[in-house]
Amino acid sequence: MVHGRHHIVLDELDKELEKRGLHFVRFADDCVIYVKGKRAGDRVMKSVSRFISRKLKLKVNETKSSVTRSRATRSTSDLDSPSARPTRESVSTPRA
């Protein structure tokens, strides 16, 4: 669980991701960022990792961080057809 100062510091990450217009979900000190493709995922992983380490002074766990393909659905009507489900890349950047 994230306590005190870490919560405030990670709030800065949330603001930075919002400022960049990125779609993301953060669970305590884990963060998933959704982008359109692998190249964008690699670019975002590099820049967000740099932001976390330089600006926030936190260490990104490289072994747990990755760019992976995930599935996203636009609405429940898309669930009828697997081929109608759009895919996106996600950047997972856990810290610790």
C-alpha positions in Angstrom: 0.0 0.0 0.0 1.2 3.5 -0.8 1.4 5.8 2.2 2.0 9.5 2.8 4.7 11.1 0.7 4.4 8.3 -2.0 0.7 9.1 -2.6 1.6 12.8 -3.1 4.5 12.0 -5.4 2.4 9.6 -7.5 -0.3 12.2 -7.8 2.4 14.2 -9.7 2.6 11.2 -12.1 -1.2 11.2 -12.6 -1.1 14.9 -13.4 1.8 14.4 -15.9 0.0 11.6 -17.7 -3.2 13.7 -17.9 -1.2 16.6 -19.2 0.2 14.4 -21.9 -3.3 13.2 -22.8 -2.6 9.6 -22.1 -5.3 7.1 -21.0 -4.1 5.3 -17.9 -5.2 3.4 -14.7 -3.1 3.4 -11.6 -3.5 0.9 -8.8 -1.5 2.0 -5.7 2.1 2.1 -7.1 1.3 0.2 -10.4 0.3 2.0 -13.5 -1.1 0.8 -16.9 -0.9 3.4 -19.7 -2.9 2.7 -22.9 -1.4 3.7 -26.3 -2.2 2.8 -29.9 0.8 0.8 -31.0 4.1 -0.8 -30.0 6.2 2.1 -31.2 4.1 4.5 -29.1 4.3 2.1 -26.2 8.1 1.9 -26.4 8.3 5.7 -26.6 5.9 6.3 -23.7 7.7 3.6 -21.6 11.0 5.4 -22.1 9.7 8.9 -21.4 7.5 8.0 -18.4 10.3 5.9 -16.9 12.6 8.9 -17.2 10.0 11.2 -15.6 9.6 8.8 -12.7 13.3 8.4 -12.0 14.4 12.0 -12.7 11.5 14.1 -11.5 9.9 11.9 -8.9 13.2 10.3 -7.7 11.6 6.8 -7.7 13.1 3.7 -9.2 11.2 1.9 -12.0 11.5 -1.9 -11.7 12.7 -2.8 -15.2 12.0 -6.5 -14.8 8.3 -5.9 -14.0 7.8 -3.1 -16.6 6.7 -4.0 -20.1 5.0 -3.0 -23.3 2.3 -5.6 -24.0 -0.8 -6.0 -26.2 -4.1 -5.8 -24.4 -7.7 -5.8 -25.4 -10.1 -2.9 -24.9 -13.7 -2.8 -25.7 -15.7 0.3 -26.7 -19.1 -0.9 -25.6 -20.9 -4.1 -24.5 -22.3 -4.5 -28.0 -18.8 -5.2 -29.2 -18.6 -8.3 -27.0 -20.8 -10.1 -29.5 -18.0 -10.4 -32.0 -14.4 -11.2 -31.0 -13.2 -9.6 -34.3 -14.9 -6.4 -33.4 -12.8 -5.9 -30.3 -10.1 -3.3 -30.8 -6.6 -4.1 -29.5 -4.2 -1.6 -28.0 -0.8 -1.7 -26.5 -0.4 -1.0 -22.8 2.6 0.2 -20.9 2.9 -1.3 -17.4 5.3 0.6 -15.1 5.3 -0.7 -11.6 7.6 1.0 -9.1 9.5 -0.5 -6.2 
